[in-house]
Amino acid sequence: MSSHPRRLGWAIVGCGWVARDYVAPAIQAADNASLVALCDPDAEMLMRISGNEALRYTALAEALAHPGVDAVYIATPNHLHPAITEACAAAGKHVLCEKPMAITPEGGERMVEACRRAGVHYATAFDQRHHAIHRRLRTLVQEGMLGTITQARIHYACWLPRDWAPHNWRVDPRQAGGGAMIDLAPHGLDLLEVLLQDEWSSLTALLQRRVHDYPVDDGAVLMGQFRSGILGILQVAYNCPDAYPRRTLELIGTKARALAYKSMGQTPGGTLTLTDAVTGEETPVPLSPAEDRSPFLHQIEAFSACVLEGRPQPFSPDRDIRLLRLLAQATPPLQDGTPCR
Ligand SMILES: NC(=O)c1ccc[n+]([C@@H]2O[C@H](COP(=O)([O-])OP(=O)(O)OC[C@H]3O[C@@H](n4cnc5c(N)ncnc54)[C@H](O)[C@@H]3O)[C@@H](O)[C@H]2O)c1
């Protein structure tokens, strides 16, 4: 039985890939949420998404006028996040917005200011911190099972050609804000802070456009340090064949090394293995099916619970702006001299 007095009413704005495959199913499965509205100016996308009884709108203002909408999940191309957040806040709706929060720190500041002024909740949808393996890993780190952590490494990559989608806004710098780096690195930047309970104190990056013929980076390596002294490396790419192992997260400690494989991404599952520092023995960390649900489902339930129970979201939006600033200041020009932002 639900422990919540009622369900939070959600609208999804932007009904493409992530909304259709992950967000709408999560809202419909959550025990404290209901999907009441869907909005997309593209009528075909609006019809392709499953939404049970949800009303469908091509105009944002009409969706926001629906009295059952308490919160909005924004899943549009990146450059639209600030204006849509401002419209939601002005209509008194709480906002959970896809990463990257915005394509510039100024855009992120506008979003947070609008939500503060309106007194509504804001959070960035960093779904990977809700993955069951990452939640378990956070507990193992907290319990000291890895000893003193020295280094962290993430490889999160895919193959993304120019014709990956009919309207491939990801390769348009005006809509995406960049390429592989701005698309894929925000997950790792957020996730390592959450796992290590630490803050990046520095970040530097190298970009490449090695394989694809579009005007944004198709690969990046980011390297930085945390306040504790831990070193972190993120390797992200649009030029990595999907058949390769390309979703790994590794934390190296003095007592054990943790390797999460295939947990970075939108789906549950993957494996978590600990390697003992003395014997080299590898021990799989089992997860129960009850724990290992969609990270999007955990995320919707967690955001909804905070709103319904009148609790603040666990992370301040100022932190999300800090991460956006860190990413922006670390973004160099592309290797051939073309600025990618
Ligand atoms: N967390 C994750 O793992 C993850 C995965 C994929 C995408 N994303 C993020 O989600 C967002 C959407 O990505 P996607 O892959 O679903 O893109 P997509 O192109 O598949 O879908 C975007 C949708 O937004 C719609 N749209 C365009 N302008 C709009 C407007 N003004 N109002 C409402 N809808 C509008 C488009 O018609 C399209 O249906 C991006 O910010 C992306 O970075 C996150």
The ligand as a Tripos MOL2 file, in Angstrom:
@<TRIPOS>MOLECULE
LIG
   44    48     1     0     0
SMALL
NO_CHARGES

@<TRIPOS>ATOM
      1 N1         19.4320   10.6800  -18.6370 N.am      1 LIG1
      2 C1         19.7130   10.0390  -19.7470 C.2       1 LIG1
      3 O1         20.2610    8.9500  -19.7430 O.2       1 LIG1
      4 C2         19.3250   10.6750  -21.0540 C.ar      1 LIG1
      5 C3         19.2050    9.8770  -22.1990 C.ar      1 LIG1
      6 C4         18.8100   10.5050  -23.3730 C.ar      1 LIG1
      7 C5         18.5420   11.8590  -23.4060 C.ar      1 LIG1
      8 N2         18.7040   12.6070  -22.2790 N.ar      1 LIG1
      9 C6         18.4130   14.0480  -22.3040 C.3       1 LIG1
     10 O2         17.0190   14.1980  -22.5360 O.3       1 LIG1
     11 C7         16.7590   15.2880  -23.4000 C.3       1 LIG1
     12 C8         16.0160   14.7740  -24.6330 C.3       1 LIG1
     13 O3         16.8140   13.8300  -25.3210 O.3       1 LIG1
     14 P1         16.1640   12.7350  -26.3210 P.3       1 LIG1
     15 O4         17.2490   11.8210  -26.6890 O.co2     1 LIG1
     16 O5         14.9290   12.1640  -25.7130 O.co2     1 LIG1
     17 O6         15.8170   13.6620  -27.5610 O.3       1 LIG1
     18 P2         14.7530   13.3970  -28.7060 P.3       1 LIG1
     19 O7         15.1910   14.1910  -29.8770 O.co2     1 LIG1
     20 O8         14.5080   11.9370  -28.8990 O.co2     1 LIG1
     21 O9         13.4150   14.0220  -28.1170 O.3       1 LIG1
     22 C9         13.2640   15.4030  -27.8930 C.3       1 LIG1
     23 C10        11.7910   15.7330  -28.0480 C.3       1 LIG1
     24 O10        11.6120   17.1060  -27.7060 O.3       1 LIG1
     25 C11        10.6150   17.6160  -28.5830 C.3       1 LIG1
     26 N3         10.6350   19.0730  -28.5860 N.ar      1 LIG1
     27 C12        11.3540   19.8980  -29.3770 C.ar      1 LIG1
     28 N4         11.0490   21.1770  -29.0800 N.ar      1 LIG1
     29 C13        10.1380   21.1410  -28.0750 C.ar      1 LIG1
     30 C14         9.4290   22.1350  -27.3470 C.ar      1 LIG1
     31 N5          9.6350   23.4350  -27.5740 N.pl3     1 LIG1
     32 N6          8.5500   21.7450  -26.4020 N.ar      1 LIG1
     33 C15         8.3410   20.4230  -26.1570 C.ar      1 LIG1
     34 N7          8.9790   19.4410  -26.8240 N.ar      1 LIG1
     35 C16         9.8630   19.7970  -27.7650 C.ar      1 LIG1
     36 C17        10.9450   16.9810  -29.9300 C.3       1 LIG1
     37 O11         9.8250   17.0550  -30.8290 O.3       1 LIG1
     38 C18        11.2770   15.5640  -29.5020 C.3       1 LIG1
     39 O12        10.1330   14.7380  -29.4960 O.3       1 LIG1
     40 C19        18.1240   15.9180  -23.6760 C.3       1 LIG1
     41 O13        18.3400   16.9730  -22.7830 O.3       1 LIG1
     42 C20        19.1070   14.7890  -23.4240 C.3       1 LIG1
     43 O14        20.3850   15.2370  -23.0350 O.3       1 LIG1
     44 C21        19.0730   12.0240  -21.1170 C.ar      1 LIG1
@<TRIPOS>BOND
     1     1     2 1
     2     2     3 2
     3     2     4 1
     4     4     5 ar
     5     4    44 ar
     6     5     6 ar
     7     6     7 ar
     8     7     8 ar
     9     8     9 1
    10     8    44 ar
    11     9    10 1
    12     9    42 1
    13    10    11 1
    14    11    12 1
    15    11    40 1
    16    12    13 1
    17    13    14 1
    18    14    15 2
    19    14    16 1
    20    14    17 1
    21    17    18 1
    22    18    19 2
    23    18    20 1
    24    18    21 1
    25    21    22 1
    26    22    23 1
    27    23    24 1
    28    23    38 1
    29    24    25 1
    30    25    26 1
    31    25    36 1
    32    26    27 ar
    33    26    35 ar
    34    27    28 ar
    35    28    29 ar
    36    29    30 ar
    37    29    35 ar
    38    30    31 1
    39    30    32 ar
    40    32    33 ar
    41    33    34 ar
    42    34    35 ar
    43    36    37 1
    44    36    38 1
    45    38    39 1
    46    40    41 1
    47    40    42 1
    48    42    43 1
@<TRIPOS>SUBSTRUCTURE
     1 LIG1         1 GROUP 0 **** ****
